[in-house]
Amino acid sequence: MRSVRPQRSLPAAAAVAVLMLALTACGGQSPAEAPGEPTATAAPSQTENAAPVSPSPAPVPTEEAAQVIRGTGTYIGQIDNHSVEIETEEGPTAFELGAGTEDVPEGLEMDDHVLIEYVEKAVEGDPSVVQRILSRLEKAEAGGGADSAEVLPPTKAFKLTLEGMEEEKTANLAEGEGYSLYVFDIFTFDRTAGRLAMKVDPGYYADITRLPSDFNLDELEAEGRKALSATGEITKLSQEERERRMSGIRLYLTAMGSGVTSQYIVKEIDGQGYIIRMNIPQREASEGFGPHVYASLDSIVSR
């Protein structure tokens, strides 16, 4: 006897109807649209038609394009196969070993004084992080030529007379164009311009210019007098007065005007001459500027 299967014709028909209704809603006219009325056609999306565009990466400065920074430091040790740590005027600093410097750490020991040249690059994706890449890392030997001139420590203590009291102040080694000097924390130092200026009042400054080897002192004096003539009456300091300020002074002209003192100085260090132009306003910072700036300028060492 053949069994009779349950009848599901009504539910099946209902399911088909629901399916057809769904298809009609997706592909055909909306039930809200009146028959015969034109339907609005959406404009093609520009995103759909345009070819995908890859974002252009931000330009990253190359080593060749970046400014090479030269300095000295104290070797601390190797961090890993690709980087080392060196004590500089900024404190312990990490450097990446660039081309040609990869094997140098093998010949260095902790506390060796080193000569360095490097470039700074912003890390892609985080411009606040600076990557320092060495192009030169070399142990500095005193008396070994111009490149390995006197080895200077990253910091140095000076005794200054401030407001009648002797104080010991520490300054950090900084590199100028062809020279080094120690800079106190009250100053900023612009390496390119050679300007040493007070942080609290940048109107107090000393500009340092390296002279050619064949400089003429008489011509420089004429130039200095012309530069100071607009300030006021010019005074030329005697040798004794010059030596009380700084060592190695060949010429010291000073002029006082309305609220400002201008000075034109020629200093010679081991045969290398420098012009120092000082601007000293008569304001609150006058007391501290002189002792600090003379100590910094007297610390100049030619490279």
Phi and psi restraints in degrees (value plus and minus 20) as a CYANA .aco file:
   2 ARG   PHI    -101.6   -61.6
   2 ARG   PSI     112.4   152.4
   3 SER   PHI     -95.8   -55.8
   3 SER   PSI     133.4   173.4
   4 VAL   PHI    -121.7   -81.7
   4 VAL   PSI     101.1   141.1
   5 ARG   PHI     -98.2   -58.2
   5 ARG   PSI     123.1   163.1
   6 PRO   PHI     -80.4   -40.4
   6 PRO   PSI     125.2   165.2
   7 GLN   PHI    -107.3   -67.3
   7 GLN   PSI     111.0   151.0
   8 ARG   PHI    -147.9  -107.9
   8 ARG   PSI       8.9    48.9
   9 SER   PHI     -84.9   -44.9
   9 SER   PSI     -59.5   -19.5
  10 LEU   PHI     -90.0   -50.0
  10 LEU   PSI     -68.2   -28.2
  11 PRO   PHI     -80.9   -40.9
  11 PRO   PSI     -58.6   -18.6
  12 ALA   PHI     -83.3   -43.3
  12 ALA   PSI     -61.4   -21.4
  13 ALA   PHI     -84.2   -44.2
  13 ALA   PSI     -58.4   -18.4
  14 ALA   PHI     -85.0   -45.0
  14 ALA   PSI     -60.0   -20.0
  15 ALA   PHI     -83.8   -43.8
  15 ALA   PSI     -61.1   -21.1
  16 VAL   PHI     -83.1   -43.1
  16 VAL   PSI     -60.6   -20.6
  17 ALA   PHI     -83.4   -43.4
  17 ALA   PSI     -62.9   -22.9
  18 VAL   PHI     -82.5   -42.5
  18 VAL   PSI     -62.9   -22.9
  19 LEU   PHI     -81.1   -41.1
  19 LEU   PSI     -64.8   -24.8
  20 MET   PHI     -83.5   -43.5
  20 MET   PSI     -58.3   -18.3
  21 LEU   PHI     -84.9   -44.9
  21 LEU   PSI     -59.6   -19.6
  22 ALA   PHI     -85.0   -45.0
  22 ALA   PSI     -62.4   -22.4
  23 LEU   PHI     -83.6   -43.6
  23 LEU   PSI     -59.3   -19.3
  24 THR   PHI     -84.4   -44.4
  24 THR   PSI     -59.4   -19.4
  25 ALA   PHI     -86.0   -46.0
  25 ALA   PSI     -55.6   -15.6
  26 CYS   PHI     -98.2   -58.2
  26 CYS   PSI     -63.1   -23.1
  27 GLY   PHI    -128.3   -88.3
  27 GLY   PSI     -37.4     2.6
  28 GLY   PHI    -131.1   -91.1
  28 GLY   PSI    -172.9  -132.9
  29 GLN   PHI     -95.0   -55.0
  29 GLN   PSI     126.2   166.2
  30 SER   PHI     -92.2   -52.2
  30 SER   PSI     125.6   165.6
  31 PRO   PHI     -79.5   -39.5
  31 PRO   PSI     -44.1    -4.1
  32 ALA   PHI     -98.5   -58.5
  32 ALA   PSI     -32.7     7.3
  33 GLU   PHI    -104.9   -64.9
  33 GLU   PSI     116.6   156.6
  34 ALA   PHI     -98.8   -58.8
  34 ALA   PSI     121.6   161.6
  35 PRO   PHI     -80.4   -40.4
  35 PRO   PSI     116.6   156.6
  36 GLY   PHI      72.3   112.3
  36 GLY   PSI     -36.1     3.9
  37 GLU   PHI     -99.9   -59.9
  37 GLU   PSI     120.8   160.8
  38 PRO   PHI     -90.4   -50.4
  38 PRO   PSI     121.4   161.4
  39 THR   PHI    -116.2   -76.2
  39 THR   PSI     125.0   165.0
  40 ALA   PHI     -91.5   -51.5
  40 ALA   PSI     114.5   154.5
  41 THR   PHI    -121.7   -81.7
  41 THR   PSI     103.2   143.2
  42 ALA   PHI     -88.4   -48.4
  42 ALA   PSI     119.3   159.3
  43 ALA   PHI     -87.4   -47.4
  43 ALA   PSI     123.9   163.9
  44 PRO   PHI     -78.8   -38.8
  44 PRO   PSI     117.2   157.2
  45 SER   PHI     -89.8   -49.8
  45 SER   PSI     114.4   154.4
  46 GLN   PHI     -82.9   -42.9
  46 GLN   PSI     -52.1   -12.1
  47 THR   PHI     -86.0   -46.0
  47 THR   PSI     -54.9   -14.9
  48 GLU   PHI     -91.1   -51.1
  48 GLU   PSI     -56.6   -16.6
  49 ASN   PHI    -107.6   -67.6
  49 ASN   PSI     -48.8    -8.8
  50 ALA   PHI     -97.1   -57.1
  50 ALA   PSI     127.4   167.4
  51 ALA   PHI     -91.6   -51.6
  51 ALA   PSI     123.0   163.0
  52 PRO   PHI     -81.4   -41.4
  52 PRO   PSI     116.3   156.3
  53 VAL   PHI    -130.4   -90.4
  53 VAL   PSI     106.8   146.8
  54 SER   PHI    -102.7   -62.7
  54 SER   PSI     114.8   154.8
  55 PRO   PHI     -84.4   -44.4
  55 PRO   PSI     118.8   158.8
  56 SER   PHI     -98.4   -58.4
  56 SER   PSI     109.2   149.2
  57 PRO   PHI     -87.7   -47.7
  57 PRO   PSI     126.5   166.5
  58 ALA   PHI     -83.3   -43.3
  58 ALA   PSI     118.5   158.5
  59 PRO   PHI     -84.8   -44.8
  59 PRO   PSI     113.5   153.5
  60 VAL   PHI    -127.2   -87.2
  60 VAL   PSI     104.2   144.2
  61 PRO   PHI     -81.9   -41.9
  61 PRO   PSI     118.1   158.1
  62 THR   PHI    -103.8   -63.8
  62 THR   PSI     144.0   184.0
  63 GLU   PHI     -80.9   -40.9
  63 GLU   PSI     -56.8   -16.8
  64 GLU   PHI     -86.9   -46.9
  64 GLU   PSI     -55.7   -15.7
  65 ALA   PHI    -100.8   -60.8
  65 ALA   PSI     -46.5    -6.5
  66 ALA   PHI     -94.5   -54.5
  66 ALA   PSI     132.5   172.5
  67 GLN   PHI     -93.9   -53.9
  67 GLN   PSI     112.4   152.4
  68 VAL   PHI    -101.0   -61.0
  68 VAL   PSI     108.5   148.5
  69 ILE   PHI    -125.8   -85.8
  69 ILE   PSI     110.5   150.5
  70 ARG   PHI    -132.6   -92.6
  70 ARG   PSI     124.8   164.8
  71 GLY   PHI    -190.1  -150.1
  71 GLY   PSI    -192.4  -152.4
  72 THR   PHI    -149.7  -109.7
  72 THR   PSI     146.5   186.5
  73 GLY   PHI    -191.2  -151.2
  73 GLY   PSI    -197.0  -157.0
  74 THR   PHI    -135.7   -95.7
  74 THR   PSI     102.4   142.4
  75 TYR   PHI     -90.2   -50.2
  75 TYR   PSI     107.4   147.4
  76 ILE   PHI    -117.6   -77.6
  76 ILE   PSI     -67.7   -27.7
  77 GLY   PHI     141.6   181.6
  77 GLY   PSI     158.0   198.0
  78 GLN   PHI    -112.5   -72.5
  78 GLN   PSI     109.7   149.7
  79 ILE   PHI     -99.6   -59.6
  79 ILE   PSI     -68.8   -28.8
  80 ASP   PHI    -174.1  -134.1
  80 ASP   PSI    -186.6  -146.6
  81 ASN   PHI     -86.4   -46.4
  81 ASN   PSI     -35.1     4.9
  82 HIS   PHI    -137.6   -97.6
  82 HIS   PSI     -23.0    17.0
  83 SER   PHI    -170.0  -130.0
  83 SER   PSI     136.9   176.9
  84 VAL   PHI    -153.9  -113.9
  84 VAL   PSI     146.0   186.0
  85 GLU   PHI    -138.2   -98.2
  85 GLU   PSI     111.7   151.7
  86 ILE   PHI    -152.3  -112.3
  86 ILE   PSI     115.7   155.7
  87 GLU   PHI    -100.5   -60.5
  87 GLU   PSI      97.0   137.0
  88 THR   PHI    -139.5   -99.5
  88 THR   PSI    -191.8  -151.8
  89 GLU   PHI     -84.2   -44.2
  89 GLU   PSI     -39.0     1.0
  90 GLU   PHI    -109.1   -69.1
  90 GLU   PSI     -21.3    18.7
  91 GLY   PHI      81.1   121.1
  91 GLY   PSI    -191.1  -151.1
  92 PRO   PHI     -78.5   -38.5
  92 PRO   PSI     103.8   143.8
  93 THR   PHI    -151.2  -111.2
  93 THR   PSI     117.3   157.3
  94 ALA   PHI    -107.7   -67.7
  94 ALA   PSI     117.1   157.1
  95 PHE   PHI    -149.1  -109.1
  95 PHE   PSI     121.0   161.0
  96 GLU   PHI    -108.9   -68.9
  96 GLU   PSI     118.0   158.0
  97 LEU   PHI     -95.7   -55.7
  97 LEU   PSI      95.2   135.2
  98 GLY   PHI    -108.3   -68.3
  98 GLY   PSI    -195.6  -155.6
  99 ALA   PHI     -78.2   -38.2
  99 ALA   PSI     110.0   150.0
 100 GLY   PHI      69.7   109.7
 100 GLY   PSI     -26.9    13.1
 101 THR   PHI    -133.0   -93.0
 101 THR   PSI     -18.2    21.8
 102 GLU   PHI     -80.4   -40.4
 102 GLU   PSI     -54.5   -14.5
 103 ASP   PHI    -117.0   -77.0
 103 ASP   PSI     -23.5    16.5
 104 VAL   PHI     -82.4   -42.4
 104 VAL   PSI     -60.6   -20.6
 105 PRO   PHI     -75.9   -35.9
 105 PRO   PSI     -43.7    -3.7
 106 GLU   PHI     -82.9   -42.9
 106 GLU   PSI     -46.6    -6.6
 107 GLY   PHI    -120.8   -80.8
 107 GLY   PSI     -11.5    28.5
 108 LEU   PHI    -129.2   -89.2
 108 LEU   PSI     133.0   173.0
 109 GLU   PHI    -144.2  -104.2
 109 GLU   PSI     138.8   178.8
 110 MET   PHI     -77.4   -37.4
 110 MET   PSI     118.2   158.2
 111 ASP   PHI      57.2    97.2
 111 ASP   PSI     -13.2    26.8
 112 ASP   PHI     -87.0   -47.0
 112 ASP   PSI     118.1   158.1
 113 HIS   PHI    -100.0   -60.0
 113 HIS   PSI     114.9   154.9
 114 VAL   PHI    -150.9  -110.9
 114 VAL   PSI     132.2   172.2
 115 LEU   PHI    -119.3   -79.3
 115 LEU   PSI     115.0   155.0
 116 ILE   PHI    -152.6  -112.6
 116 ILE   PSI     128.2   168.2
 117 GLU   PHI    -155.2  -115.2
 117 GLU   PSI     114.7   154.7
 118 TYR   PHI    -177.3  -137.3
 118 TYR   PSI     146.6   186.6
 119 VAL   PHI    -141.3  -101.3
 119 VAL   PSI     134.3   174.3
 120 GLU   PHI    -128.6   -88.6
 120 GLU   PSI     112.9   152.9
 121 LYS   PHI    -151.9  -111.9
 121 LYS   PSI     118.3   158.3
 122 ALA   PHI     -94.6   -54.6
 122 ALA   PSI     118.8   158.8
 123 VAL   PHI     -93.7   -53.7
 123 VAL   PSI     108.3   148.3
 124 GLU   PHI     -79.5   -39.5
 124 GLU   PSI     108.4   148.4
 125 GLY   PHI      74.7   114.7
 125 GLY   PSI     -35.1     4.9
 126 ASP   PHI    -170.0  -130.0
 126 ASP   PSI      62.4   102.4
 127 PRO   PHI     -81.6   -41.6
 127 PRO   PSI     -37.4     2.6
 128 SER   PHI     -93.9   -53.9
 128 SER   PSI     -36.3     3.7
 129 VAL   PHI    -117.1   -77.1
 129 VAL   PSI     106.3   146.3
 130 VAL   PHI    -125.3   -85.3
 130 VAL   PSI     111.6   151.6
 131 GLN   PHI    -124.9   -84.9
 131 GLN   PSI     104.3   144.3
 132 ARG   PHI    -124.1   -84.1
 132 ARG   PSI      99.0   139.0
 133 ILE   PHI    -133.8   -93.8
 133 ILE   PSI      99.7   139.7
 134 LEU   PHI     -96.5   -56.5
 134 LEU   PSI     114.1   154.1
 135 SER   PHI    -129.5   -89.5
 135 SER   PSI     -33.0     7.0
 136 ARG   PHI    -168.4  -128.4
 136 ARG   PSI     112.0   152.0
 137 LEU   PHI    -162.8  -122.8
 137 LEU   PSI      96.4   136.4
 138 GLU   PHI    -167.7  -127.7
 138 GLU   PSI     118.0   158.0
 139 LYS   PHI     -88.2   -48.2
 139 LYS   PSI     111.0   151.0
 140 ALA   PHI    -108.5   -68.5
 140 ALA   PSI     107.4   147.4
 141 GLU   PHI    -133.2   -93.2
 141 GLU   PSI     101.7   141.7
 142 ALA   PHI     -81.7   -41.7
 142 ALA   PSI     116.4   156.4
 143 GLY   PHI      56.8    96.8
 143 GLY   PSI      -5.8    34.2
 144 GLY   PHI    -121.3   -81.3
 144 GLY   PSI       5.2    45.2
 145 GLY   PHI      90.8   130.8
 145 GLY   PSI     158.9   198.9
 146 ALA   PHI     -82.5   -42.5
 146 ALA   PSI     -57.4   -17.4
 147 ASP   PHI     -91.2   -51.2
 147 ASP   PSI     -43.4    -3.4
 148 SER   PHI    -141.9  -101.9
 148 SER   PSI      28.8    68.8
 149 ALA   PHI     -85.1   -45.1
 149 ALA   PSI    -193.0  -153.0
 150 GLU   PHI     -63.4   -23.4
 150 GLU   PSI     107.3   147.3
 151 VAL   PHI    -101.5   -61.5
 151 VAL   PSI     104.9   144.9
 152 LEU   PHI    -130.6   -90.6
 152 LEU   PSI     118.9   158.9
 153 PRO   PHI     -92.0   -52.0
 153 PRO   PSI     136.8   176.8
 154 PRO   PHI     -83.0   -43.0
 154 PRO   PSI     -48.1    -8.1
 155 THR   PHI    -153.8  -113.8
 155 THR   PSI     139.2   179.2
 156 LYS   PHI    -170.3  -130.3
 156 LYS   PSI     121.8   161.8
 157 ALA   PHI    -114.8   -74.8
 157 ALA   PSI     118.8   158.8
 158 PHE   PHI    -147.4  -107.4
 158 PHE   PSI     126.5   166.5
 159 LYS   PHI    -120.0   -80.0
 159 LYS   PSI      99.1   139.1
 160 LEU   PHI    -139.6   -99.6
 160 LEU   PSI     128.1   168.1
 161 THR   PHI    -119.0   -79.0
 161 THR   PSI      90.8   130.8
 162 LEU   PHI    -141.2  -101.2
 162 LEU   PSI      99.9   139.9
 163 GLU   PHI      33.4    73.4
 163 GLU   PSI      21.6    61.6
 164 GLY   PHI      61.3   101.3
 164 GLY   PSI     -22.2    17.8
 165 MET   PHI    -135.9   -95.9
 165 MET   PSI     118.3   158.3
 166 GLU   PHI    -103.0   -63.0
 166 GLU   PSI     108.1   148.1
 167 GLU   PHI    -149.0  -109.0
 167 GLU   PSI     132.6   172.6
 168 GLU   PHI    -122.4   -82.4
 168 GLU   PSI     103.6   143.6
 169 LYS   PHI    -142.6  -102.6
 169 LYS   PSI     124.1   164.1
 170 THR   PHI    -123.7   -83.7
 170 THR   PSI     117.3   157.3
 171 ALA   PHI    -143.6  -103.6
 171 ALA   PSI     135.7   175.7
 172 ASN   PHI    -122.9   -82.9
 172 ASN   PSI     123.8   163.8
 173 LEU   PHI     -89.7   -49.7
 173 LEU   PSI     114.0   154.0
 174 ALA   PHI    -151.9  -111.9
 174 ALA   PSI     133.3   173.3
 175 GLU   PHI    -129.1   -89.1
 175 GLU   PSI     106.1   146.1
 176 GLY   PHI    -122.7   -82.7
 176 GLY   PSI    -186.4  -146.4
 177 GLU   PHI    -103.6   -63.6
 177 GLU   PSI      71.1   111.1
 178 GLY   PHI      71.0   111.0
 178 GLY   PSI      -9.3    30.7
 179 TYR   PHI    -175.9  -135.9
 179 TYR   PSI     145.7   185.7
 180 SER   PHI    -144.5  -104.5
 180 SER   PSI     136.4   176.4
 181 LEU   PHI    -178.3  -138.3
 181 LEU   PSI     145.5   185.5
 182 TYR   PHI    -120.3   -80.3
 182 TYR   PSI     114.2   154.2
 183 VAL   PHI    -139.8   -99.8
 183 VAL   PSI     106.0   146.0
 184 PHE   PHI     -98.0   -58.0
 184 PHE   PSI     140.6   180.6
 185 ASP   PHI     -91.0   -51.0
 185 ASP   PSI     -28.0    12.0
 186 ILE   PHI    -102.6   -62.6
 186 ILE   PSI     -27.4    12.6
 187 PHE   PHI    -130.6   -90.6
 187 PHE   PSI     136.7   176.7
 188 THR   PHI    -127.7   -87.7
 188 THR   PSI     133.8   173.8
 189 PHE   PHI    -152.2  -112.2
 189 PHE   PSI      98.7   138.7
 190 ASP   PHI    -114.0   -74.0
 190 ASP   PSI      85.6   125.6
 191 ARG   PHI     -80.0   -40.0
 191 ARG   PSI     -63.4   -23.4
 192 THR   PHI     -87.7   -47.7
 192 THR   PSI     -65.9   -25.9
 193 ALA   PHI    -101.6   -61.6
 193 ALA   PSI     -37.0     3.0
 194 GLY   PHI      49.5    89.5
 194 GLY   PSI       9.9    49.9
 195 ARG   PHI    -124.3   -84.3
 195 ARG   PSI     107.9   147.9
 196 LEU   PHI    -126.1   -86.1
 196 LEU   PSI      94.5   134.5
 197 ALA   PHI    -152.7  -112.7
 197 ALA   PSI     129.4   169.4
 198 MET   PHI     -93.1   -53.1
 198 MET   PSI     117.5   157.5
 199 LYS   PHI     -86.3   -46.3
 199 LYS   PSI     -62.6   -22.6
 200 VAL   PHI     -92.7   -52.7
 200 VAL   PSI     -46.1    -6.1
 201 ASP   PHI    -173.7  -133.7
 201 ASP   PSI      71.6   111.6
 202 PRO   PHI     -83.4   -43.4
 202 PRO   PSI     -26.7    13.3
 203 GLY   PHI     -86.4   -46.4
 203 GLY   PSI     -38.6     1.4
 204 TYR   PHI    -110.7   -70.7
 204 TYR   PSI      94.1   134.1
 205 TYR   PHI    -173.9  -133.9
 205 TYR   PSI     142.6   182.6
 206 ALA   PHI    -152.3  -112.3
 206 ALA   PSI     104.8   144.8
 207 ASP   PHI    -120.0   -80.0
 207 ASP   PSI     108.8   148.8
 208 ILE   PHI    -130.1   -90.1
 208 ILE   PSI     105.0   145.0
 209 THR   PHI    -145.2  -105.2
 209 THR   PSI     105.0   145.0
 210 ARG   PHI     -96.7   -56.7
 210 ARG   PSI     112.6   152.6
 211 LEU   PHI    -115.3   -75.3
 211 LEU   PSI     134.1   174.1
 212 PRO   PHI     -87.6   -47.6
 212 PRO   PSI     141.1   181.1
 213 SER   PHI     -85.4   -45.4
 213 SER   PSI     -44.0    -4.0
 214 ASP   PHI    -121.4   -81.4
 214 ASP   PSI      13.2    53.2
 215 PHE   PHI     -84.4   -44.4
 215 PHE   PSI     129.9   169.9
 216 ASN   PHI    -132.0   -92.0
 216 ASN   PSI      98.4   138.4
 217 LEU   PHI     -86.0   -46.0
 217 LEU   PSI     -56.8   -16.8
 218 ASP   PHI     -84.7   -44.7
 218 ASP   PSI     -61.4   -21.4
 219 GLU   PHI     -85.9   -45.9
 219 GLU   PSI     -57.7   -17.7
 220 LEU   PHI     -87.0   -47.0
 220 LEU   PSI     -57.2   -17.2
 221 GLU   PHI     -83.6   -43.6
 221 GLU   PSI     -62.1   -22.1
 222 ALA   PHI     -82.0   -42.0
 222 ALA   PSI     -61.0   -21.0
 223 GLU   PHI     -84.7   -44.7
 223 GLU   PSI     -61.8   -21.8
 224 GLY   PHI     -85.1   -45.1
 224 GLY   PSI     -62.2   -22.2
 225 ARG   PHI     -83.6   -43.6
 225 ARG   PSI     -59.4   -19.4
 226 LYS   PHI     -84.8   -44.8
 226 LYS   PSI     -60.4   -20.4
 227 ALA   PHI     -87.7   -47.7
 227 ALA   PSI     -53.9   -13.9
 228 LEU   PHI    -110.5   -70.5
 228 LEU   PSI     -29.5    10.5
 229 SER   PHI     -81.2   -41.2
 229 SER   PSI     -50.9   -10.9
 230 ALA   PHI     -93.8   -53.8
 230 ALA   PSI     -38.2     1.8
 231 THR   PHI    -102.0   -62.0
 231 THR   PSI     -65.4   -25.4
 232 GLY   PHI     144.8   184.8
 232 GLY   PSI    -182.1  -142.1
 233 GLU   PHI     -85.8   -45.8
 233 GLU   PSI     115.7   155.7
 234 ILE   PHI    -117.2   -77.2
 234 ILE   PSI     114.4   154.4
 235 THR   PHI    -138.5   -98.5
 235 THR   PSI     115.5   155.5
 236 LYS   PHI    -124.4   -84.4
 236 LYS   PSI      98.8   138.8
 237 LEU   PHI     -94.1   -54.1
 237 LEU   PSI     123.3   163.3
 238 SER   PHI     -93.1   -53.1
 238 SER   PSI     148.5   188.5
 239 GLN   PHI     -79.9   -39.9
 239 GLN   PSI     -60.4   -20.4
 240 GLU   PHI     -83.0   -43.0
 240 GLU   PSI     -62.6   -22.6
 241 GLU   PHI     -87.2   -47.2
 241 GLU   PSI     -56.9   -16.9
 242 ARG   PHI     -84.5   -44.5
 242 ARG   PSI     -63.3   -23.3
 243 GLU   PHI     -86.5   -46.5
 243 GLU   PSI     -45.6    -5.6
 244 ARG   PHI     -90.5   -50.5
 244 ARG   PSI     -44.7    -4.7
 245 ARG   PHI    -106.4   -66.4
 245 ARG   PSI     -76.6   -36.6
 246 MET   PHI    -172.3  -132.3
 246 MET   PSI     143.9   183.9
 247 SER   PHI    -110.1   -70.1
 247 SER   PSI     137.7   177.7
 248 GLY   PHI      52.3    92.3
 248 GLY   PSI      -2.0    38.0
 249 ILE   PHI    -103.0   -63.0
 249 ILE   PSI     102.6   142.6
 250 ARG   PHI    -115.3   -75.3
 250 ARG   PSI     -48.7    -8.7
 251 LEU   PHI    -170.6  -130.6
 251 LEU   PSI     115.7   155.7
 252 TYR   PHI    -162.1  -122.1
 252 TYR   PSI      85.5   125.5
 253 LEU   PHI    -130.0   -90.0
 253 LEU   PSI     118.4   158.4
 254 THR   PHI    -159.3  -119.3
 254 THR   PSI     124.6   164.6
 255 ALA   PHI    -160.3  -120.3
 255 ALA   PSI     116.8   156.8
 256 MET   PHI    -133.2   -93.2
 256 MET   PSI     110.3   150.3
 257 GLY   PHI    -143.7  -103.7
 257 GLY   PSI    -171.9  -131.9
 258 SER   PHI     -95.7   -55.7
 258 SER   PSI      76.0   116.0
 259 GLY   PHI      57.0    97.0
 259 GLY   PSI      -7.5    32.5
 260 VAL   PHI    -171.1  -131.1
 260 VAL   PSI     128.1   168.1
 261 THR   PHI    -137.6   -97.6
 261 THR   PSI     108.4   148.4
 262 SER   PHI    -132.4   -92.4
 262 SER   PSI     119.1   159.1
 263 GLN   PHI    -152.9  -112.9
 263 GLN   PSI     124.3   164.3
 264 TYR   PHI    -148.4  -108.4
 264 TYR   PSI      96.8   136.8
 265 ILE   PHI    -147.5  -107.5
 265 ILE   PSI     119.0   159.0
 266 VAL   PHI    -134.9   -94.9
 266 VAL   PSI      99.3   139.3
 267 LYS   PHI    -136.8   -96.8
 267 LYS   PSI     118.7   158.7
 268 GLU   PHI    -143.2  -103.2
 268 GLU   PSI     109.3   149.3
 269 ILE   PHI    -146.9  -106.9
 269 ILE   PSI      92.1   132.1
 270 ASP   PHI      31.2    71.2
 270 ASP   PSI      23.2    63.2
 271 GLY   PHI      65.9   105.9
 271 GLY   PSI     -28.5    11.5
 272 GLN   PHI    -119.3   -79.3
 272 GLN   PSI     105.7   145.7
 273 GLY   PHI    -117.6   -77.6
 273 GLY   PSI     132.2   172.2
 274 TYR   PHI    -159.8  -119.8
 274 TYR   PSI     120.9   160.9
 275 ILE   PHI    -115.8   -75.8
 275 ILE   PSI     113.9   153.9
 276 ILE   PHI    -141.7  -101.7
 276 ILE   PSI      99.2   139.2
 277 ARG   PHI    -128.7   -88.7
 277 ARG   PSI      98.3   138.3
 278 MET   PHI    -132.3   -92.3
 278 MET   PSI     121.4   161.4
 279 ASN   PHI    -141.9  -101.9
 279 ASN   PSI      99.3   139.3
 280 ILE   PHI    -147.6  -107.6
 280 ILE   PSI      74.1   114.1
 281 PRO   PHI     -86.9   -46.9
 281 PRO   PSI     134.7   174.7
 282 GLN   PHI    -113.5   -73.5
 282 GLN   PSI      57.0    97.0
 283 ARG   PHI    -149.8  -109.8
 283 ARG   PSI    -188.5  -148.5
 284 GLU   PHI     -81.7   -41.7
 284 GLU   PSI     -50.3   -10.3
 285 ALA   PHI     -99.6   -59.6
 285 ALA   PSI     -21.2    18.8
 286 SER   PHI     -76.9   -36.9
 286 SER   PSI     -62.0   -22.0
 287 GLU   PHI     -79.3   -39.3
 287 GLU   PSI     -64.1   -24.1
 288 GLY   PHI    -104.6   -64.6
 288 GLY   PSI     -41.9    -1.9
 289 PHE   PHI     -85.0   -45.0
 289 PHE   PSI     -70.1   -30.1
 290 GLY   PHI     -76.5   -36.5
 290 GLY   PSI     -77.7   -37.7
 291 PRO   PHI     -78.0   -38.0
 291 PRO   PSI     -59.6   -19.6
 292 HIS   PHI     -90.1   -50.1
 292 HIS   PSI     -65.4   -25.4
 293 VAL   PHI     -90.6   -50.6
 293 VAL   PSI     -56.7   -16.7
 294 TYR   PHI     -85.9   -45.9
 294 TYR   PSI     -59.0   -19.0
 295 ALA   PHI     -84.8   -44.8
 295 ALA   PSI     -62.1   -22.1
 296 SER   PHI     -84.3   -44.3
 296 SER   PSI     -67.5   -27.5
 297 LEU   PHI     -86.7   -46.7
 297 LEU   PSI     -52.3   -12.3
 298 ASP   PHI     -93.6   -53.6
 298 ASP   PSI     -32.1     7.9
 299 SER   PHI    -111.8   -71.8
 299 SER   PSI     -19.1    20.9
 300 ILE   PHI     -79.2   -39.2
 300 ILE   PSI     112.0   152.0
 301 VAL   PHI    -147.7  -107.7
 301 VAL   PSI     106.5   146.5
 302 SER   PHI     -91.6   -51.6
 302 SER   PSI     126.2   166.2
